[in-house]
Amino acid sequence: MLRVAVIGSGPSGVYTAQSLIEQQAVLDLEVYVLDRLPCPYGLVRYGVAPDHEKIKSLQSTLRTVLEHPGVHFLGNVEAGAPGLGVEELREIFDAVVFCVGAATDRRLGIPGEELPGSHPATEFVAWYSAHPDAAAVRFTLAARSAIVIGVGNVAVDVARMLSRGAAELALTDMPQGPLGALADSRVEDVWMVGRRGPSQAKFTTKELRELGSLPDTEVCVRPGELALDPAYRDPGALPAAVRRNIEVLRGWAERATAGAGSAARARRRIHLRFFLRPAEVLGDAAGVRGVRFERTAPDGRGGVAGAGEFEDIEGQLVLRSVGYRGTPQPGLPFDESTGTVPHLAGRVLRDGAPLPGVYVAGWIKRGPTGVIGTNRPCAKETASSLLADAAELTGRSTAGDPVAALVRAGQRPVPWPGWLAIEAAEAAWGRDLGRGTVKLPDWAGLLEAAHATS
């Protein structure tokens, strides 16, 4: 029998497990999906905004894979912890596939970035998504003005959460603490700022349009600023998805030019700004006061160059959303320049040679690019490489029962029934609050619910 450990239960990990288990009819194998968290689904549970129910419904697809008889989910298992490094994992499993994503934010590298009130946007996302690592994080939202640096989908999510009413969010699984903070929010202006032009923004049209449908919220753009982008003025050669973004922005610009906006009457305003590069987060030990931006201009080569003109935008909360970066994995080679593990078709390479029985898939393999669906072909490629190596890998593990071996290594795994107990506890908590399912926001609550079954 071929025993494979897949490290990570987000889309890349589950799709890898699916690609492997589909071969069970011709190859005797079992897949163990290990996750550091007691809950499965990765960023689908802890990265998708709570009001995006359609995307969150992908959990049903992932669930089908994890409930397959040949797949075993084991949460609360930390690969790379003392006693469970790559070598120890290879003693328990014939092969190991790391699908650990990109765990940290890219930095701006500007003065003031670490001032109180300046946070990575993913910290804010983790807070309202009830990630247990964020249980100690608090956002009081006493700021009148919030600045979101970045123009990707995460930035749009953050801007929307800051602007959406608590009554609507009460219908989601958002935990009670963040829901109360958003209900008490004093934020009136949200600034979403990008260093390049609208044709180079990374948000999708669906996400962008949602900003314009928020109750009592006005989207504000500056027509002259949009027109600085040559592709905005003549979008004919742009990809269809980007042209749709331009059409949405052009509609808002025409409304602004006609004076038909209702920004003065709206409770909140979302300002979309372009061609502004952050130069310094302003403030002191008491907190941030704003961000100083340098005006940029297209350099003719697809990038931008600083124009030497500066603008300060006032804000008491700064959320930085400028991309993700992978982190080194204990026992694995790592390319600092790309934030990925070197590989060939998913086979981990050390000094140019494959590391036997060790593979990667997802963002740690290719970098933080693509959408959820991009993980399917990525996972399939890695699974194909592993299956091609199966004859050399089968029967290598000598540790006996994997669960018992993990316990001997100091882990306390949460199996699938433990996760089902967490689901039941979250449903019960929601009923007690007069809501639907509400996420448990901390490690203690999750583990207490999980181990209540044993």
Secondary structure, DSSP 8 states (H G I E B T S, - for coil): -EEEEEE--SHHHHHHHHHHHTTTTTS-EEEEEE-SSSS-STHHHHTS-TT-HHHHTHHHHHHHHHTSTTEEEEES--TTSTT-SHHHHHHH-SEEEE-----EE-----TTTTSTTEEEHHHHHHHHTT-GGGTT-------SEEEEE--SHHHHHHHHHHHS-HHHHTTS---HHHHHHHHT----EEEEE-SS-GGG----HHHHHHHTTSTTEEEE--HHHHTTSHHHH-GGGS-HHHHHHHHHHHHHHHHHHTT---TTTSSEEEEEE-SEEEEEEEEETTEEEEEEEEEEEE-SSSSEEEEEEEEEEE-SEEEE-S-EE----TTS--BTTTTB--EETTEEEETTEEEEEEEE-THHHH-S-S-GGGHHHHHHHHHHHHHHTHHHHTT---SSSHHHHHHHTT---EEHHHHHHHHHHHHHHHHHTTSS-----SHHHHHHHHHTT-
